[in-house]
Amino acid sequence: MKKLLILAALAAVSVGQPAFAQTAPAAAPRTAVVQHSDLDLRSESGTKALDRRIWRAVVEVCGTASDFDLSGKNDVRECRRDTKAIAAIEANAVVASATRGEPIRVTSIQK
């Protein structure tokens, strides 16, 4: 009988409590830095090495999704495509000038 009264009291208290929805804070976009000062960007092997480094950075900042999460897989695929396109624009500018200046920053487009 005592247990029944305790359960009834807990049920009454929990029903009377308002539910507060809290939104999760927006996460900042992830960024990876791609160094290229050691590469000869005037050569084909140098530009291929830069492309490989950029791709690794894209994979790092966009992350992965479970094989069972089709929506997550699509989000990752879209993030990689868009992030690679943005990074490629910056890389093309660096290769065109063939300088060894600032590193390339690869930032995911998703928050």
C-alpha positions as CSV (number, residue, x, y, z in Angstrom):
1,M,0.0,0.0,0.0
2,K,2.8,2.3,0.9
3,K,4.6,1.7,-2.5
4,L,1.3,2.5,-4.3
5,L,1.0,5.8,-2.5
6,I,4.6,6.7,-3.4
7,L,4.0,5.8,-7.0
8,A,0.8,7.8,-7.1
9,A,2.5,10.9,-5.6
10,L,5.4,10.7,-8.1
11,A,3.0,10.4,-11.0
12,A,1.0,13.4,-9.8
13,V,4.2,15.5,-9.3
14,S,5.6,14.6,-12.7
15,V,2.3,15.3,-14.5
16,G,2.1,18.8,-12.9
17,Q,5.6,19.8,-14.0
18,P,5.9,21.8,-17.2
19,A,8.2,20.5,-19.9
20,F,10.9,22.9,-21.0
21,A,12.3,22.5,-24.4
22,Q,15.9,23.5,-24.8
23,T,17.5,24.0,-28.1
24,A,21.1,22.8,-28.5
25,P,23.6,25.6,-29.2
26,A,24.7,25.8,-32.8
27,A,28.0,24.2,-33.3
28,A,30.7,26.2,-35.0
29,P,31.9,24.9,-38.4
30,R,34.9,22.6,-38.2
31,T,38.1,23.8,-39.8
32,A,41.3,22.0,-40.9
33,V,44.5,23.7,-42.1
34,V,46.2,22.3,-45.1
35,Q,49.9,23.2,-45.3
36,H,51.5,23.4,-48.7
37,S,54.8,25.3,-48.2
38,D,56.8,22.0,-48.7
39,L,55.2,21.3,-52.1
40,D,56.4,22.5,-55.5
41,L,53.0,23.7,-56.8
42,R,54.5,24.3,-60.3
43,S,54.8,20.5,-60.8
44,E,52.0,18.0,-61.3
45,S,53.1,15.8,-58.4
46,G,52.9,18.9,-56.1
47,T,49.4,19.7,-57.2
48,K,48.3,16.1,-56.8
49,A,49.8,16.0,-53.3
50,L,47.9,19.2,-52.5
51,D,44.6,17.7,-53.8
52,R,45.1,14.6,-51.6
53,R,45.8,16.8,-48.5
54,I,42.7,18.9,-49.2
55,W,40.6,15.7,-49.6
56,R,41.8,14.4,-46.3
57,A,40.9,17.7,-44.7
58,V,37.5,17.7,-46.3
59,V,36.8,14.2,-44.9
60,E,38.0,15.3,-41.5
61,V,35.8,18.4,-41.3
62,C,32.7,16.8,-42.7
63,G,33.0,13.6,-40.7
64,T,31.2,10.3,-41.4
65,A,27.8,8.7,-40.9
66,S,26.7,5.2,-40.0
67,D,26.0,2.9,-42.9
68,F,22.4,2.6,-41.6
69,D,21.8,6.4,-41.5
70,L,20.9,7.2,-45.1
71,S,20.0,10.8,-44.3
72,G,23.3,11.2,-42.5
73,K,25.2,9.7,-45.4
74,N,23.5,12.1,-47.8
75,D,24.4,15.1,-45.5
76,V,28.0,14.0,-45.4
77,R,28.2,13.5,-49.1
78,E,26.7,17.0,-49.7
79,C,29.1,18.5,-47.1
80,R,32.1,16.9,-48.8
81,R,31.0,18.0,-52.3
82,D,30.4,21.6,-51.3
83,T,33.4,21.9,-48.9
84,K,35.7,20.4,-51.6
85,A,34.4,22.9,-54.2
86,I,35.1,25.9,-51.9
87,A,38.5,24.6,-50.9
88,A,39.3,23.9,-54.6
89,I,38.7,27.6,-55.4
90,E,41.3,28.7,-52.8
91,A,43.7,25.9,-53.9
92,N,43.4,27.0,-57.5
93,A,44.4,30.5,-56.6
94,V,47.4,29.3,-54.6
95,V,48.5,27.0,-57.5
96,A,48.0,29.7,-60.1
97,S,50.3,32.1,-58.1
98,A,52.6,29.2,-57.3
99,T,53.5,30.8,-54.0
100,R,54.3,29.3,-50.7
101,G,52.2,31.7,-48.7
102,E,49.4,31.2,-46.3
103,P,48.1,27.6,-45.7
104,I,44.7,26.7,-47.1
105,R,41.9,26.6,-44.5
106,V,39.2,24.0,-45.2
107,T,36.0,24.8,-43.3
108,S,32.8,22.7,-43.5
109,I,29.8,24.4,-44.8
110,Q,27.6,22.7,-42.2
111,K,27.2,24.0,-38.6
